[in-house]
Amino acid sequence: MAPLEPWEKVLVSADYVEKPHGDSACTDCHAGAQSAEKDAAHAGLVTSPSTDAQTYCANCHKDTVTTFGSSLHATQAGYWTAINTRSTPENHPALETMFGNHCSSCHTTCGDCHVSQPSSVGGGFLSGHTFEKTPPMTRTCTACHGSRVGAEYLGSHEDIPGDVHFREERFNCVSCHAGTDLHAAAADENAHRYAGEQNPKCENCHAVGSSTDPVMQHSLHKDKLACQVCHSVEYTSCDNCHVSISDKTGNPMFKTDATYLTFFIGLNPRQDENRPYEYVLLRHVPAAPDSYSFYGENLLPNFASGPTWVYTTPHNIQRNTPQNGKCENCHANPALFLTADKVAESELEANQSVIVPEPPKAVGK
Amino acid sequence: MSQKRNLFQIAVGACLLVGLTAACAQAPQPSPTAAATATALPTNTLVPPTATATLTPTPEPTATAVLAADYYCIECHTNKDNLIANAQPVVVVEKESEGVG
Protein backbone atom coordinates (compact mmCIF):
# COMPACT_ATOMS: atom_id res chain seq x y z
CA MET A 1 0.00 0.00 0.00
CA ALA A 2 1.56 3.30 -1.12
CA PRO A 3 1.98 5.84 1.70
CA LEU A 4 -0.07 9.02 1.53
CA GLU A 5 1.50 12.37 0.67
CA PRO A 6 2.04 14.58 3.73
CA TRP A 7 -0.75 16.98 2.74
CA GLU A 8 -3.04 14.06 1.96
CA LYS A 9 -2.68 12.69 5.45
CA VAL A 10 -4.19 15.79 7.04
CA LEU A 11 -6.57 17.12 4.37
CA VAL A 12 -10.03 17.47 5.92
CA SER A 13 -12.90 17.07 3.49
CA ALA A 14 -14.96 20.21 2.89
CA ASP A 15 -18.14 18.50 4.02
CA TYR A 16 -16.66 17.08 7.24
CA VAL A 17 -18.52 19.61 9.38
CA GLU A 18 -21.80 18.22 8.04
CA LYS A 19 -21.02 14.70 9.20
CA PRO A 20 -21.23 12.95 12.58
CA HIS A 21 -18.56 14.37 14.92
CA GLY A 22 -18.33 17.41 12.65
CA ASP A 23 -20.37 19.46 15.07
CA SER A 24 -17.57 19.43 17.63
CA ALA A 25 -14.94 22.12 17.45
CA CYS A 26 -11.54 20.84 16.31
CA THR A 27 -9.94 22.12 19.50
CA ASP A 28 -12.41 20.14 21.63
CA CYS A 29 -10.48 16.99 20.80
CA HIS A 30 -7.16 18.17 19.38
CA ALA A 31 -6.43 21.15 21.66
CA GLY A 32 -4.02 23.54 19.96
CA ALA A 33 -5.08 27.15 19.47
CA GLN A 34 -6.90 29.35 16.98
CA SER A 35 -4.18 31.09 15.01
CA ALA A 36 -3.27 31.76 11.41
CA GLU A 37 0.31 30.83 12.26
CA LYS A 38 1.00 27.13 11.91
CA ASP A 39 3.32 26.79 14.89
CA ALA A 40 1.05 28.74 17.20
CA ALA A 41 -2.01 26.84 16.03
CA HIS A 42 -0.31 23.52 16.66
CA ALA A 43 1.12 24.35 20.09
CA GLY A 44 -0.05 21.64 22.48
CA LEU A 45 -1.73 19.74 19.66
CA VAL A 46 -3.17 16.32 20.52
CA THR A 47 -2.71 14.44 17.26
CA SER A 48 -4.43 11.23 18.34
CA PRO A 49 -7.11 12.05 20.91
CA SER A 50 -8.48 8.52 21.05
CA THR A 51 -5.26 7.39 22.72
CA ASP A 52 -7.24 8.64 25.73
CA ALA A 53 -10.54 7.10 24.69
CA GLN A 54 -12.07 7.48 28.14
CA THR A 55 -11.83 11.25 27.83
CA TYR A 56 -12.62 11.75 24.18
CA CYS A 57 -14.81 8.83 23.10
CA ALA A 58 -16.55 7.38 26.16
CA ASN A 59 -19.11 10.14 26.55
CA CYS A 60 -20.97 8.76 23.56
CA HIS A 61 -19.45 5.28 23.13
CA LYS A 62 -19.19 4.21 26.76
CA ASP A 63 -19.77 0.46 26.37
CA THR A 64 -17.38 0.10 23.47
CA VAL A 65 -14.64 2.10 25.14
CA THR A 66 -15.02 0.11 28.37
CA THR A 67 -14.45 -3.28 26.74
CA PHE A 68 -12.00 -2.07 24.12
CA GLY A 69 -9.65 -0.79 26.82
CA SER A 70 -8.86 -4.35 27.85
CA SER A 71 -9.06 -5.89 24.39
CA LEU A 72 -6.05 -7.47 22.74
CA HIS A 73 -6.06 -4.75 20.09
CA ALA A 74 -5.62 -2.10 22.76
CA THR A 75 -3.38 -3.86 25.26
CA GLN A 76 -1.34 -6.15 23.00
CA ALA A 77 -1.46 -8.53 25.95
CA GLY A 78 -1.23 -11.49 23.63
CA TYR A 79 2.39 -10.60 22.92
CA TRP A 80 3.12 -10.43 26.63
CA THR A 81 1.50 -13.80 27.20
CA ALA A 82 3.93 -15.30 24.71
CA ILE A 83 6.94 -13.35 26.02
CA ASN A 84 6.18 -14.14 29.67
CA THR A 85 5.92 -17.83 28.88
CA ARG A 86 9.56 -17.81 27.84
CA SER A 87 10.93 -15.22 30.28
CA THR A 88 11.14 -14.36 33.96
CA PRO A 89 9.99 -11.29 35.93
CA GLU A 90 13.51 -9.90 36.47
CA ASN A 91 13.87 -9.51 32.71
CA HIS A 92 10.77 -7.36 32.42
CA PRO A 93 12.43 -3.92 32.43
CA ALA A 94 14.66 -4.82 29.48
CA LEU A 95 11.80 -6.51 27.68
CA GLU A 96 9.52 -3.53 28.20
CA THR A 97 12.13 -1.30 26.57
CA MET A 98 12.34 -3.75 23.70
CA PHE A 99 8.56 -3.87 23.44
CA GLY A 100 8.26 -0.08 23.39
CA ASN A 101 10.78 0.19 20.58
CA HIS A 102 9.62 -2.62 18.36
CA CYS A 103 6.12 -3.81 19.18
CA SER A 104 4.00 -1.06 20.65
CA SER A 105 3.57 0.78 17.34
CA CYS A 106 1.03 -1.91 16.54
CA HIS A 107 -1.07 -0.70 19.48
CA THR A 108 -4.48 0.29 18.16
CA THR A 109 -6.65 3.23 19.17
CA CYS A 110 -10.21 4.03 18.04
CA GLY A 111 -8.86 6.56 15.56
CA ASP A 112 -6.29 4.12 14.14
CA CYS A 113 -9.13 2.17 12.56
CA HIS A 114 -12.05 4.57 12.30
CA VAL A 115 -10.35 7.82 11.24
CA SER A 116 -6.84 7.09 10.03
CA GLN A 117 -4.64 4.40 8.66
CA PRO A 118 -2.55 2.77 11.38
CA SER A 119 0.70 4.53 12.19
CA SER A 120 2.56 1.34 11.29
CA VAL A 121 1.71 2.05 7.64
CA GLY A 122 2.37 5.76 7.79
CA GLY A 123 -0.93 7.07 9.14
CA GLY A 124 -3.10 9.67 7.42
CA PHE A 125 -6.84 10.14 7.17
CA LEU A 126 -8.89 7.38 5.58
CA SER A 127 -11.36 9.82 4.09
CA GLY A 128 -10.82 13.45 4.99
CA HIS A 129 -11.23 12.85 8.75
CA THR A 130 -14.64 11.25 8.25
CA PHE A 131 -15.33 8.71 10.98
CA GLU A 132 -15.80 5.35 9.25
CA LYS A 133 -18.14 3.04 11.15
CA THR A 134 -16.72 0.07 9.26
CA PRO A 135 -13.04 0.63 8.51
CA PRO A 136 -11.87 -0.28 5.00
CA MET A 137 -10.25 -3.72 5.12
CA THR A 138 -7.07 -3.21 3.14
CA ARG A 139 -6.25 0.20 4.64
CA THR A 140 -6.75 -0.84 8.25
CA CYS A 141 -7.14 -4.57 9.00
CA THR A 142 -4.71 -6.05 6.51
CA ALA A 143 -2.47 -2.99 6.72
CA CYS A 144 -1.41 -4.44 10.08
CA HIS A 145 -2.34 -8.10 9.61
CA GLY A 146 -0.86 -8.23 6.15
CA SER A 147 2.18 -10.43 5.93
CA ARG A 148 0.37 -13.59 6.97
CA VAL A 149 -3.42 -13.25 7.30
CA GLY A 150 -3.80 -10.57 4.62
CA ALA A 151 -1.59 -12.28 2.07
CA GLU A 152 -3.30 -15.61 2.60
CA TYR A 153 -6.84 -14.26 2.59
CA LEU A 154 -6.39 -12.11 -0.50
CA GLY A 155 -4.42 -14.75 -2.39
CA SER A 156 -1.12 -12.90 -2.69
CA HIS A 157 1.01 -16.04 -2.76
CA GLU A 158 1.72 -17.28 -6.26
CA ASP A 159 -0.31 -20.32 -7.27
CA ILE A 160 -2.24 -20.33 -4.00
CA PRO A 161 -5.80 -19.06 -4.30
CA GLY A 162 -7.23 -16.62 -1.83
CA ASP A 163 -9.73 -17.66 0.78
CA VAL A 164 -13.01 -18.93 -0.67
CA HIS A 165 -14.91 -16.47 1.52
CA PHE A 166 -13.11 -13.66 -0.29
CA ARG A 167 -12.90 -15.13 -3.79
CA GLU A 168 -16.51 -16.15 -4.06
CA GLU A 169 -18.35 -14.04 -1.53
CA ARG A 170 -16.13 -10.96 -1.17
CA PHE A 171 -16.38 -11.16 2.60
CA ASN A 172 -14.36 -8.52 4.37
CA CYS A 173 -12.89 -9.05 7.83
CA VAL A 174 -15.94 -7.83 9.73
CA SER A 175 -18.17 -10.29 7.90
CA CYS A 176 -16.84 -12.86 10.37
CA HIS A 177 -15.05 -10.75 12.99
CA ALA A 178 -17.89 -8.50 14.13
CA GLY A 179 -17.15 -5.11 15.61
CA THR A 180 -18.37 -6.31 18.98
CA ASP A 181 -15.75 -9.07 18.87
CA LEU A 182 -12.96 -6.74 17.80
CA HIS A 183 -13.86 -4.37 20.64
CA ALA A 184 -14.36 -7.14 23.18
CA ALA A 185 -12.39 -7.45 26.38
CA ALA A 186 -9.76 -10.20 26.43
CA ALA A 187 -11.19 -13.57 27.37
CA ASP A 188 -9.17 -14.13 30.52
CA GLU A 189 -5.94 -13.32 32.31
CA ASN A 190 -3.98 -15.59 30.00
CA ALA A 191 -4.77 -13.18 27.22
CA HIS A 192 -4.34 -14.78 23.84
CA ARG A 193 -6.36 -14.64 20.67
CA TYR A 194 -7.10 -18.33 21.02
CA ALA A 195 -8.21 -18.10 24.66
CA GLY A 196 -11.87 -18.60 25.52
CA GLU A 197 -14.74 -19.44 23.24
CA GLN A 198 -14.09 -19.70 19.52
CA ASN A 199 -15.40 -16.56 17.92
CA PRO A 200 -15.98 -16.62 15.03
CA LYS A 201 -16.70 -20.30 14.72
CA CYS A 202 -17.16 -22.03 11.36
CA GLU A 203 -20.24 -23.82 12.68
CA ASN A 204 -21.96 -20.46 13.18
CA CYS A 205 -22.65 -20.52 9.45
CA HIS A 206 -21.92 -24.10 8.37
CA ALA A 207 -24.11 -26.88 9.79
CA VAL A 208 -21.10 -29.16 10.05
CA GLY A 209 -21.69 -32.55 11.64
CA SER A 210 -25.43 -31.97 12.02
CA SER A 211 -28.09 -34.47 10.98
CA THR A 212 -28.56 -32.55 7.75
CA ASP A 213 -24.86 -32.46 6.87
CA PRO A 214 -24.32 -34.67 3.81
CA VAL A 215 -20.55 -34.89 4.28
CA MET A 216 -19.81 -38.04 6.25
CA GLN A 217 -16.22 -36.97 6.95
CA HIS A 218 -17.49 -34.09 9.06
CA SER A 219 -19.15 -36.49 11.49
CA LEU A 220 -16.17 -38.84 11.47
CA HIS A 221 -13.66 -36.10 12.26
CA LYS A 222 -15.83 -33.80 14.38
CA ASP A 223 -13.94 -32.51 17.42
CA LYS A 224 -10.89 -34.48 16.33
CA LEU A 225 -9.66 -32.14 13.60
CA ALA A 226 -9.80 -28.37 13.43
CA CYS A 227 -11.65 -27.30 10.29
CA GLN A 228 -8.44 -25.85 8.81
CA VAL A 229 -6.72 -29.25 8.83
CA CYS A 230 -8.89 -30.29 5.90
CA HIS A 231 -9.78 -26.94 4.41
CA SER A 232 -6.60 -24.83 4.44
CA VAL A 233 -3.65 -24.89 2.10
CA GLU A 234 -0.04 -23.72 2.48
CA TYR A 235 0.59 -20.68 4.66
CA THR A 236 3.55 -18.56 5.79
CA SER A 237 6.04 -19.48 8.48
CA CYS A 238 9.08 -17.46 9.58
CA ASP A 239 12.38 -18.12 11.35
CA ASN A 240 14.64 -16.26 13.75
CA CYS A 241 13.56 -12.68 14.17
CA HIS A 242 16.12 -10.44 15.87
CA VAL A 243 15.45 -6.86 16.88
CA SER A 244 17.91 -4.04 17.46
CA ILE A 245 18.48 -0.30 17.17
CA SER A 246 20.33 0.82 14.07
CA ASP A 247 23.84 2.20 14.70
CA LYS A 248 23.44 4.25 11.57
CA THR A 249 20.09 5.96 12.09
CA GLY A 250 19.05 5.15 15.65
CA ASN A 251 15.82 3.65 14.37
CA PRO A 252 14.35 0.31 15.53
CA MET A 253 14.92 -2.47 13.06
CA PHE A 254 14.43 -6.22 12.74
CA LYS A 255 15.83 -9.05 10.71
CA THR A 256 14.12 -12.34 10.02
CA ASP A 257 16.18 -15.17 8.60
CA ALA A 258 13.63 -16.86 6.44
CA THR A 259 10.02 -16.75 5.34
CA TYR A 260 8.56 -19.76 3.61
CA LEU A 261 5.34 -21.64 2.96
CA THR A 262 4.44 -24.62 5.12
CA PHE A 263 1.58 -26.97 5.83
CA PHE A 264 1.97 -29.09 8.94
CA ILE A 265 -0.62 -30.85 11.03
CA GLY A 266 0.38 -31.22 14.67
CA LEU A 267 -1.02 -31.96 18.09
CA ASN A 268 -3.21 -29.27 19.59
CA PRO A 269 -1.24 -27.33 22.22
CA ARG A 270 -4.38 -25.54 23.43
CA GLN A 271 -6.77 -28.46 23.76
CA ASP A 272 -9.75 -27.56 25.95
CA GLU A 273 -13.56 -27.57 25.82
CA ASN A 274 -13.52 -24.69 23.33
CA ARG A 275 -10.92 -26.25 21.06
CA PRO A 276 -11.19 -29.98 21.69
CA TYR A 277 -9.38 -30.98 18.52
CA GLU A 278 -6.61 -33.52 18.69
CA TYR A 279 -5.01 -32.20 15.50
CA VAL A 280 -4.62 -28.59 14.37
CA LEU A 281 -2.43 -26.71 11.92
CA LEU A 282 0.87 -25.31 13.18
CA ARG A 283 2.76 -22.24 12.02
CA HIS A 284 6.41 -21.55 12.86
CA VAL A 285 6.83 -18.22 14.66
CA PRO A 286 10.14 -16.38 14.32
CA ALA A 287 10.99 -16.54 18.03
CA ALA A 288 14.56 -17.51 18.86
CA PRO A 289 16.32 -17.81 22.22
CA ASP A 290 18.37 -14.70 21.37
CA SER A 291 15.67 -12.68 19.58
CA TYR A 292 16.06 -9.84 22.11
CA SER A 293 19.76 -10.18 22.89
CA PHE A 294 20.33 -6.55 21.83
CA TYR A 295 18.57 -5.61 25.09
CA GLY A 296 20.33 -8.05 27.41
CA GLU A 297 21.76 -11.49 27.85
CA ASN A 298 19.49 -14.49 28.18
CA LEU A 299 16.23 -12.57 28.32
CA LEU A 300 14.28 -15.69 27.38
CA PRO A 301 15.71 -18.28 29.80
CA ASN A 302 12.57 -20.43 29.57
CA PHE A 303 12.54 -20.46 25.81
CA ALA A 304 11.48 -24.11 25.66
CA SER A 305 8.37 -23.44 27.78
CA GLY A 306 6.37 -22.65 24.68
CA PRO A 307 6.40 -24.21 21.22
CA THR A 308 7.81 -22.42 18.19
CA TRP A 309 5.30 -24.29 16.04
CA VAL A 310 2.09 -22.68 17.28
CA TYR A 311 -1.64 -23.18 16.87
CA THR A 312 -2.77 -21.37 13.76
CA THR A 313 -5.92 -20.78 11.75
CA PRO A 314 -4.75 -19.84 8.25
CA HIS A 315 -7.14 -17.58 6.40
CA ASN A 316 -6.98 -19.41 3.08
CA ILE A 317 -9.96 -21.73 3.41
CA GLN A 318 -10.83 -23.84 0.34
CA ARG A 319 -13.67 -26.29 -0.15
CA ASN A 320 -11.40 -28.75 -1.94
CA THR A 321 -7.78 -29.15 -0.91
CA PRO A 322 -5.00 -31.58 -1.76
CA GLN A 323 -5.47 -33.36 1.56
CA ASN A 324 -9.25 -33.72 1.63
CA GLY A 325 -9.81 -35.39 -1.74
CA LYS A 326 -9.30 -38.96 -0.54
CA CYS A 327 -8.72 -40.64 2.84
CA GLU A 328 -5.22 -41.76 1.93
CA ASN A 329 -4.16 -38.23 1.01
CA CYS A 330 -3.94 -37.63 4.73
CA HIS A 331 -4.03 -41.00 6.45
CA ALA A 332 -1.11 -42.44 4.55
CA ASN A 333 0.82 -39.22 4.13
CA PRO A 334 3.31 -38.55 6.93
CA ALA A 335 4.68 -35.57 4.98
CA LEU A 336 1.72 -33.53 6.18
CA PHE A 337 2.43 -34.09 9.87
CA LEU A 338 4.92 -32.29 12.09
CA THR A 339 7.11 -35.16 13.14
CA ALA A 340 10.36 -34.81 15.08
CA ASP A 341 12.50 -35.08 11.96
CA LYS A 342 10.96 -31.83 10.66
CA VAL A 343 11.82 -29.79 13.76
CA ALA A 344 15.18 -28.08 14.25
CA GLU A 345 17.22 -29.94 16.84
CA SER A 346 17.54 -26.81 18.98
CA GLU A 347 13.73 -26.55 19.12
CA LEU A 348 12.85 -30.17 19.82
CA GLU A 349 12.35 -29.59 23.54
CA ALA A 350 10.13 -26.54 22.97
CA ASN A 351 7.89 -28.43 20.57
CA GLN A 352 7.33 -31.69 22.43
CA SER A 353 3.69 -30.80 23.02
CA VAL A 354 2.90 -30.44 19.32
CA ILE A 355 5.11 -33.01 17.59
CA VAL A 356 3.12 -35.94 16.20
CA PRO A 357 4.77 -39.15 17.45
CA GLU A 358 3.20 -41.34 14.81
CA PRO A 359 1.09 -40.08 11.89
CA PRO A 360 -2.26 -41.82 11.33
CA LYS A 361 -2.03 -45.11 9.48
CA ALA A 362 -3.78 -45.76 6.22
CA VAL A 363 -7.51 -46.41 6.63
CA GLY A 364 -8.22 -50.07 7.34
CA LYS A 365 -4.70 -50.89 8.51
CA MET B 1 -103.69 17.75 -15.27
CA SER B 2 -100.94 18.51 -12.85
CA GLN B 3 -101.40 15.06 -11.27
CA LYS B 4 -100.83 13.46 -14.68
CA ARG B 5 -97.72 15.61 -15.17
CA ASN B 6 -96.31 14.51 -11.83
CA LEU B 7 -96.93 10.87 -12.64
CA PHE B 8 -95.18 11.34 -15.98
CA GLN B 9 -92.13 12.91 -14.28
CA ILE B 10 -91.98 10.10 -11.72
CA ALA B 11 -92.15 7.54 -14.47
CA VAL B 12 -89.35 9.22 -16.43
CA GLY B 13 -87.20 9.48 -13.27
CA ALA B 14 -87.75 5.81 -12.46
CA CYS B 15 -86.75 4.79 -15.97
CA LEU B 16 -83.55 6.86 -15.76
CA LEU B 17 -82.70 5.32 -12.37
CA VAL B 18 -83.20 1.77 -13.64
CA GLY B 19 -81.14 2.53 -16.72
CA LEU B 20 -78.24 4.00 -14.79
CA THR B 21 -78.24 1.13 -12.28
CA ALA B 22 -78.08 -1.39 -15.10
CA ALA B 23 -75.21 0.49 -16.75
CA CYS B 24 -73.22 0.50 -13.50
CA ALA B 25 -73.75 -3.23 -12.98
CA GLN B 26 -72.27 -3.96 -16.41
CA ALA B 27 -69.15 -1.87 -15.92
CA PRO B 28 -66.07 -4.12 -15.08
CA GLN B 29 -65.01 -3.93 -11.45
CA PRO B 30 -61.28 -3.43 -10.87
CA SER B 31 -59.81 -6.81 -9.98
CA PRO B 32 -56.99 -7.28 -7.43
CA THR B 33 -54.67 -8.18 -10.30
CA ALA B 34 -55.45 -4.98 -12.09
CA ALA B 35 -54.79 -3.01 -8.93
CA ALA B 36 -51.45 -4.77 -8.42
CA THR B 37 -50.49 -4.08 -11.99
CA ALA B 38 -51.27 -0.48 -11.53
CA THR B 39 -49.01 -0.13 -8.50
CA ALA B 40 -46.24 -2.04 -10.25
CA LEU B 41 -46.02 0.35 -13.15
CA PRO B 42 -42.48 1.44 -13.82
CA THR B 43 -41.66 4.82 -12.43
CA ASN B 44 -40.79 6.18 -15.85
CA THR B 45 -44.48 6.26 -16.66
CA LEU B 46 -45.06 8.82 -13.99
CA VAL B 47 -45.63 12.40 -14.90
CA PRO B 48 -42.22 14.04 -15.25
CA PRO B 49 -41.38 16.54 -12.56
CA THR B 50 -42.16 20.09 -13.37
CA ALA B 51 -39.80 22.96 -13.05
CA THR B 52 -41.39 23.92 -9.76
CA ALA B 53 -40.57 20.43 -8.33
CA THR B 54 -36.83 20.74 -9.02
CA LEU B 55 -34.79 20.62 -5.83
CA THR B 56 -32.69 23.57 -5.00
CA PRO B 57 -29.03 22.46 -5.00
CA THR B 58 -27.52 22.33 -1.54
CA PRO B 59 -24.65 24.78 -1.39
CA GLU B 60 -21.23 23.24 -0.82
CA PRO B 61 -20.09 23.80 2.75
CA THR B 62 -17.50 26.47 2.92
CA ALA B 63 -15.01 27.47 5.52
CA THR B 64 -17.18 30.40 6.44
CA ALA B 65 -20.05 28.01 7.25
CA VAL B 66 -18.23 26.35 10.13
CA LEU B 67 -18.06 27.39 13.70
CA ALA B 68 -16.06 30.47 14.33
CA ALA B 69 -14.11 28.51 16.92
CA ASP B 70 -12.70 26.34 14.15
CA TYR B 71 -12.11 28.98 11.56
CA TYR B 72 -8.34 28.73 11.26
CA CYS B 73 -8.24 24.93 11.60
CA ILE B 74 -10.79 24.35 8.87
CA GLU B 75 -9.55 27.17 6.70
CA CYS B 76 -6.14 25.56 6.48
CA HIS B 77 -6.96 21.86 6.62
CA THR B 78 -9.53 21.95 3.82
CA ASN B 79 -7.14 23.79 1.52
CA LYS B 80 -4.92 21.36 -0.36
CA ASP B 81 -2.64 24.05 -1.75
CA ASN B 82 -2.16 25.55 1.66
CA LEU B 83 -1.25 22.17 3.15
CA ILE B 84 1.23 21.48 0.37
CA ALA B 85 2.84 24.89 0.87
CA ASN B 86 3.16 24.37 4.62
CA ALA B 87 4.11 20.68 4.67
CA GLN B 88 7.35 19.65 6.28
CA PRO B 89 9.85 18.28 3.75
CA VAL B 90 9.55 14.54 3.37
CA VAL B 91 12.43 12.72 5.03
CA VAL B 92 13.09 9.46 3.23
CA VAL B 93 13.85 6.84 5.86
CA GLU B 94 16.18 4.15 4.66
CA LYS B 95 14.66 0.71 5.16
CA GLU B 96 17.01 -1.14 7.44
CA SER B 97 14.87 -4.08 8.48
CA GLU B 98 15.22 -7.31 6.57
CA GLY B 99 12.63 -9.99 5.97
CA VAL B 100 8.92 -10.14 6.65
CA GLY B 101 7.75 -8.42 9.81
Interface residues (C-beta under 8 A of the other chain):
Chain A: P6 W7 V10 L11 V12 S13 A14 D15 Y16 V17 E18 A25 C26 T27 H30 G32 Q34 S35 A36 K38 A41 H129 S147 T236 C238 C241 S246 K248 T249 N251 M253 F254 K255 T256 D257 A258 T259
Chain B: E60 P61 T62 A65 V66 L67 A69 D70 Y71 Y72 C73 I74 C76 H77 T78 K80 L83 I84 N86 A87 Q88 V90 V93 E94 E96 S97 E98 G99 V100 G101
